[in-house]
Amino acid sequence: MSSAAGSLTEPEVLARAKERLFPDEDAPAYAVADTQFAREEWRPDRAVAPAVRERLAPFNHVRIGGGYPDLVGVGRLDRELVAVERLGDEPPLVAVEAKGYASDGVDARRGIVQAYDRLGEANAAYLAAPAPAVSETDRTLARELNVGILGIEPDGSVPTLEAPRVVGTRTTTEARAIRFQASAQGVTDRSFGLNHPKNYLGYPIAHYADGDTGTLLSRYDVVVAVADARQGAAFLGLIEDAPGGIELTSLGREVVRFAKRNYGTAEGALAAFAGWYRSRKRFVELAPSWGQLARRVVFAYPATELLVTELQALHRDGNREPSLVEFVEYLHELHPSFAVELFVRGDEAVRRRALTGEGELRRAPLENGDAYHAPTVFQLKTMLYHVGILTERGREPHRLEPTVDVWALRESV
């Protein structure tokens, strides 16, 4: 991204804006660029550099307000970026419209108006444009409409020309998809590393018991991959990071209460886990009471209710054993952003193959298992199988045959 300011295209402008808004890859943040930016050529005479596409990935077509912003993200913003530091305890949802140089110059005014339209659902909206192309008139309009302006300077710096106030909004399903991915429970490559719910139930119990958590998990043959167990327990909402270290959530404390009520002590409950080590039997049949507890925990996970609700709707419509491809296509019609974020890998090349520039799904790429997000089609699906919700366990993407992989409720209503 070394283009001079006078030749910056929209993808280059947007990539620099994203770097300014969401600079830390490890921060609790998530952002997607619109699917139009996944193409290899922006104009007939101007290719999009692979580094730019890689920085903009993942791609999705997310409706916010009256249209589809060039970038949608959720994360804590630098104080210089907003006139108000934060809105409540949740990080703001941000919408960005980018304008680069075209044959008729830079239409900054249009970008400001487009960004303003997103404020019905976004907490903050920005225009990103080459700084030399932003006039005082543009800045005045932006202040009047509460739209921020990020200027791209010739040296690559991105000063905040106008800082917007953070505002409250209504929340739609599309906005929730991005908020979900930015939360502690979003489905990412670092969410679920294990596919049996017992591994996650054991973590809060071992954390509560006297002694080192990892040592206890190993001693009682609960789980060897302690880091994965901790990570999954956090994604299921059983534990959370606090200033003093890991703490149990209300759901995690309920797991401990169950353990103590049935076994007297946390250690006594952990001892029961040894009998389940490496068992492939459905957990709700192997240990019915624990399986029902696991079902409550897994159902509390935000993605589960959406999956169950739409599988029930398919069953009601006569499709009782939809394949993975059929289910994703159906889900995309109703909840396009959620469908993509839950199932399609965030890899730049995968999203580019699976989605058109208008955000529609291409069926052929979906018939390849490598297009899918392993934490959903393998780990989460297998957990839903173990707690008695789905009829079949999940499979790793390289072993997955999407056209025959069945997603069906074990018990429909």
C-alpha positions in Angstrom: 0.0 0.0 0.0 2.6 2.5 -1.1 0.5 4.4 -3.6 0.8 8.2 -3.7 -2.1 10.1 -2.2 -3.1 11.4 -5.7 -3.7 7.9 -7.0 -5.3 6.1 -4.0 -8.1 3.8 -5.0 -11.0 3.0 -2.7 -9.6 -0.4 -1.6 -6.3 1.3 -0.6 -8.1 4.0 1.3 -10.3 1.5 3.1 -7.3 -0.7 4.0 -5.5 2.2 5.7 -8.7 3.2 7.4 -9.1 -0.3 8.8 -5.6 -0.3 10.1 -6.3 3.0 11.9 -9.6 1.9 13.4 -8.6 -1.7 14.3 -4.8 -1.8 14.4 -4.4 -4.8 16.8 -5.1 -8.2 15.4 -5.2 -9.7 18.9 -7.6 -7.1 20.3 -11.3 -8.1 21.1 -12.5 -6.6 17.8 -13.8 -7.8 14.5 -14.3 -6.0 11.1 -15.4 -7.1 7.6 -15.0 -5.3 4.3 -17.8 -5.4 1.8 -17.6 -8.3 -0.8 -17.0 -5.8 -3.7 -13.5 -5.3 -2.3 -12.6 -9.0 -2.7 -12.2 -8.7 -6.5 -8.7 -8.7 -8.0 -9.2 -5.6 -10.2 -10.9 -2.4 -9.0 -10.8 -0.7 -12.3 -9.9 -2.1 -15.7 -6.5 -0.4 -15.4 -5.9 -0.9 -11.7 -5.4 -4.2 -10.0 -5.9 -4.6 -6.2 -2.7 -5.7 -4.6 -2.9 -9.0 -2.7 -1.6 -7.3 0.4 -4.6 -4.9 0.3 -7.1 -7.7 -0.1 -5.4 -9.6 2.7 -5.6 -6.6 5.0 -9.3 -6.0 4.2 -10.3 -9.6 4.7 -12.6 -11.1 5.8 -15.3 -10.1 3.4 -19.1 -10.0 4.0 -22.1 -8.1 2.6 -23.6 -6.5 5.8 -26.7 -4.3 5.6 -26.5 -1.4 8.1 -29.0 1.4 7.9 -30.2 1.9 4.3 -27.3 0.2 2.6 -24.1 -1.8 2.7 -21.1 0.1 4.2 -17.6 -0.5 2.8 -16.4 -1.6 6.2 -18.3 -2.7 9.3 -16.5 -3.4 12.6 -16.8 -3.6 16.4 -14.0 -2.7 18.7 -12.6 -0.2 21.2 -11.6 3.0 19.4 -8.6 5.2 20.1 -9.6 8.3 22.0 -8.5 10.5 19.1 -11.1 8.8 16.8 -14.3 9.8 18.7 -15.6 12.8 20.5 -17.0 10.5 23.2 -14.7 7.8 24.4 -17.3 5.0 24.7 -21.0 4.2 24.8 -21.7 2.1 28.0 -19.7 -1.1 28.4 -19.9 -2.4 24.9 -17.5 -1.3 22.1 -19.1 0.7 19.4 -20.3 -0.7 16.0 -18.5 1.4 13.3 -19.5 1.9 9.7 -17.0 3.3 7.1 -17.5 4.6 3.6 -14.4 4.9 1.5 -13.8 7.2 -1.4 -10.7 7.1 -3.6 -9.6 8.9 -6.7 -11.7 8.2 -9.8 -11.8 9.8 -13.2 -13.9 12.6 -11.8 -12.0 13.1 -8.6 -13.1 12.2 -5.1 -16.8 12.4 -4.2 -16.3 13.1 -0.5 -19.7 14.7 -0.1 -21.5 11.5 -1.3 -19.4 9.4 1.1 -20.4 11.6 4.0 -24.1 11.3 3.1 -23.7 7.5 2.8 -22.0 7.3 6.2 -24.7 9.4 7.8 -27.3 6.9 6.5 -25.6 4.2 8.6 -26.2 6.0 11.9 -29.6 4.3 12.3 -27.7 1.2 13.3 -24.1 2.1 13.7 -22.7 3.8 16.9 -20.2 5.8 14.8 -19.8 6.4 11.1 -16.8 7.7 9.0 -15.8 8.8 5.6 -12.3 7.7 4.7 -10.7 9.6 1.8 -7.4 11.1 0.7 -6.8 14.0 3.0 -5.9 16.5 0.2 -9.3 15.9 -1.4 -11.4 16.8 1.7 -12.5 20.4 1.6 -13.6 22.7 4.5 -17.1 22.4 3.1 -16.9 18.7 3.4 -15.7 19.0 7.0 -18.5 21.3 7.9 -21.1 19.0 6.4 -19.6 16.1 8.3 -19.8 18.0 11.6 -23.4 18.8 11.0 -24.3 15.2 10.3 -22.1 13.7 13.1 -19.9 11.8 10.6 -16.2 11.4 11.3 -13.6 11.8 8.6 -10.3 9.9 8.3 -7.9 11.5 6.0 -5.2 9.5 4.2 -2.0 11.5 3.9 0.7 11.1 1.3 3.0 9.6 3.9 0.4 7.0 4.8 -0.6 8.5 8.1 -4.4 8.6 8.9 -5.3 11.7 11.0 -8.8 12.2 12.3 -10.0 15.3 10.4 -13.4 15.1 12.2 -14.3 13.0 15.2 -17.9 11.8 15.5 -19.9 11.5 18.7 -20.8 7.9 19.6 -24.5 7.5 19.6 -27.0 4.8 20.6 -28.8 2.7 18.0 -31.3 0.0 17.4 -29.8 -3.4 16.8 -30.7 -5.6 13.8 -29.8 -9.2 13.1 -27.2 -8.1 10.6 -25.5 -5.8 13.1 -25.7 -8.6 15.8 -23.7 -10.9 13.5 -20.7 -8.5 13.6 -21.2 -7.8 17.3 -21.3 -11.5 18.0 -18.0 -12.1 16.1 -16.3 -9.3 18.1 -17.5 -10.6 21.4 -15.8 -13.2 23.7 -18.1 -15.8 22.2 -17.7 -15.2 18.5 -16.8 -18.2 16.2 -13.2 -17.8 15.2 -10.3 -20.1 14.6 -9.4 -19.7 18.3 -12.8 -20.5 19.7 -13.5 -24.3 20.0 -10.5 -26.5 19.9 -12.2 -29.5 21.5 -15.5 -31.2 20.4 -16.7 -32.7 23.7 -18.7 -30.5 26.1 -17.3 -32.4 29.2 -14.0 -30.8 28.5 -15.5 -27.4 29.0 -17.7 -28.3 32.0 -14.6 -29.6 33.8 -12.8 -26.3 33.6 -14.9 -24.1 35.9 -15.1 -27.0 38.4 -11.3 -27.4 38.4 -10.9 -23.7 38.7 -13.1 -23.6 41.8 -11.4 -26.6 43.4 -8.3 -26.2 45.6 -5.1 -26.5 43.6 -3.8 -25.7 40.2 -6.5 -25.9 37.5 -4.3 -27.6 34.9 -2.9 -30.1 37.4 -6.4 -31.0 38.5 -7.7 -31.4 35.0 -4.8 -33.7 34.2 -4.9 -35.7 37.5 -8.6 -36.6 37.0 -8.3 -37.3 33.3 -10.7 -34.5 32.4 -8.7 -33.1 29.5 -5.1 -32.9 28.4 -5.4 -29.8 26.3 -5.9 -27.4 29.2 -5.5 -24.2 27.1 -8.2 -25.4 24.7 -10.5 -26.2 27.6 -10.0 -22.8 29.1 -10.6 -21.1 25.7 -13.8 -23.1 25.0 -15.1 -22.5 28.6 -14.7 -18.8 27.9 -16.5 -19.0 24.6 -19.4 -20.9 26.2 -19.7 -18.2 28.8 -18.5 -20.3 31.8 -15.5 -18.2 32.7 -14.3 -14.6 32.0 -11.2 -12.6 32.3 -11.2 -10.1 35.2 -8.6 -7.7 36.6 -7.6 -10.3 39.2 -7.5 -13.2 36.8 -10.1 -15.8 35.6 -13.5 -15.6 37.3 -16.5 -17.8 37.0 -19.6 -16.4 35.3 -23.1 -17.0 36.7 -23.4 -19.9 34.3 -20.0 -21.2 35.5 -21.1 -21.0 39.1 -24.2 -23.0 38.3 -22.0 -25.8 36.9 -20.1 -25.8 40.2 -23.3 -25.9 42.2 -24.5 -28.9 40.1 -21.2 -30.6 40.8 -21.3 -30.0 44.6 -25.0 -30.9 44.9 -24.4 -34.3 43.2 -20.9 -35.2 44.4 -20.4 -33.2 47.6 -17.1 -31.6 46.5 -15.6 -30.2 43.3 -12.9 -32.9 43.5 -15.5 -35.6 43.9 -17.2 -34.4 40.7 -13.9 -34.3 38.8 -13.3 -37.9 39.7 -16.4 -38.8 37.8 -14.8 -37.5 34.6 -12.2 -40.3 34.5 -14.9 -42.8 33.4 -15.8 -40.8 30.3 -12.2 -40.3 29.0 -12.1 -41.1 25.3 -15.6 -42.4 25.2 -17.4 -41.8 21.8 -20.8 -42.5 23.1 -23.3 -39.6 23.0 -22.7 -37.7 26.3 -26.4 -37.3 27.1 -26.7 -41.1 27.0 -23.4 -41.8 28.7 -24.1 -39.5 31.7 -27.7 -38.3 31.4 -27.7 -35.6 34.1 -24.4 -34.2 33.0 -25.6 -34.3 29.4 -28.6 -32.2 30.3 -26.4 -29.7 32.1 -24.2 -29.6 29.0 -27.3 -29.0 26.9 -28.3 -26.0 29.0 -24.7 -24.6 28.6 -24.5 -25.2 24.9 -28.0 -23.8 24.2 -27.0 -20.6 26.0 -24.3 -20.1 23.4 -25.6 -17.3 21.1 -25.3 -19.3 17.8 -27.2 -22.3 19.1 -30.7 -20.8 19.3 -30.4 -19.4 15.8 -29.3 -22.8 14.4 -32.1 -24.7 16.2 -34.8 -22.2 15.3 -34.0 -22.4 11.6 -33.6 -26.2 11.5 -37.0 -26.4 13.1 -38.4 -24.1 10.4 -36.9 -26.3 7.7 -38.4 -29.4 9.4 -41.8 -27.7 9.4 -41.4 -26.9 5.7 -40.8 -30.6 5.0 -37.0 -30.6 4.7 -36.2 -32.8 7.7 -32.6 -33.8 6.9 -31.1 -30.8 5.1 -27.5 -31.2 3.9 -24.9 -28.6 5.1 -25.1 -26.9 1.7 -28.9 -26.7 1.8 -28.8 -25.4 5.4 -26.3 -22.7 4.7 -28.2 -21.5 1.5 -31.4 -21.4 3.5 -29.8 -19.6 6.4 -28.2 -17.1 4.1 -31.6 -16.1 2.7 -32.8 -15.2 6.2 -29.7 -14.1 8.0 -27.0 -13.5 5.4 -24.3 -12.0 7.6 -24.8 -14.6 10.3 -24.7 -17.5 7.8 -21.4 -16.3 6.4 -19.8 -15.6 9.7 -20.8 -18.9 11.3 -20.0 -21.2 8.4 -17.7 -19.7 5.8 -14.0 -19.5 6.6 -12.7 -15.9 6.9 -9.8 -16.6 4.6 -9.6 -14.0 1.8 -9.5 -16.5 -1.0 -12.4 -18.6 0.4 -14.7 -15.7 0.9 -13.9 -14.4 -2.6 -14.8 -17.8 -4.1 -17.9 -18.3 -2.0 -19.4 -14.8 -2.4 -20.2 -12.6 -5.3 -19.5 -8.9 -5.3 -23.1 -8.4 -4.3 -22.8 -10.8 -1.4 -24.7 -13.7 -2.9 -23.6 -17.3 -2.3 -22.0 -19.4 -5.0 -23.1 -23.0 -4.5 -20.1 -24.7 -6.1 -17.5 -23.5 -3.5 -19.9 -24.6 -0.8 -19.7 -28.2 -2.0 -16.0 -28.3 -0.9 -15.4 -29.0 2.8 -12.4 -26.7 2.9 -14.8 -23.7 2.5 -16.1 -24.2 6.0 -15.2 -22.9 9.4 -14.0 -25.9 11.5 -15.2 -24.6 14.9 -18.8 -24.7 13.5 -18.9 -27.7 11.3 -16.7 -29.9 13.5 -16.5 -28.8 17.1 -19.8 -27.0 17.6 -21.8 -29.5 15.6 -20.3 -32.4 17.6 -21.2 -30.7 20.9 -24.7 -30.3 19.6 -24.7 -34.0 18.9 -23.4 -34.9 22.3 -26.1 -32.9 24.2 -28.9 -34.5 22.1 -29.8 -31.6 19.8 -28.5 -32.8 16.4 -28.7 -36.3 14.9 -25.1 -36.5 13.6 -21.7 -35.4 14.9 -19.5 -33.0 13.1 -16.5 -33.6 10.8 -13.3 -31.8 10.1 -13.4 -29.8 6.9 -10.9 -32.0 5.1 -13.1 -35.0 5.8 -16.4 -33.2 5.2 -18.7 -33.9 2.2 -21.1 -30.9 2.4 -23.7 -32.2 0.0 -24.4 -35.3 2.3 -23.5 -33.9 5.7 -26.8 -33.8 7.5 -27.9 -31.1 9.8 -31.1 -32.2 11.5 -32.8 -31.9 14.9 -32.9 -35.1 16.9 -36.2 -34.0 18.4 -38.4 -31.6 16.4 -41.4 -29.7 17.8 
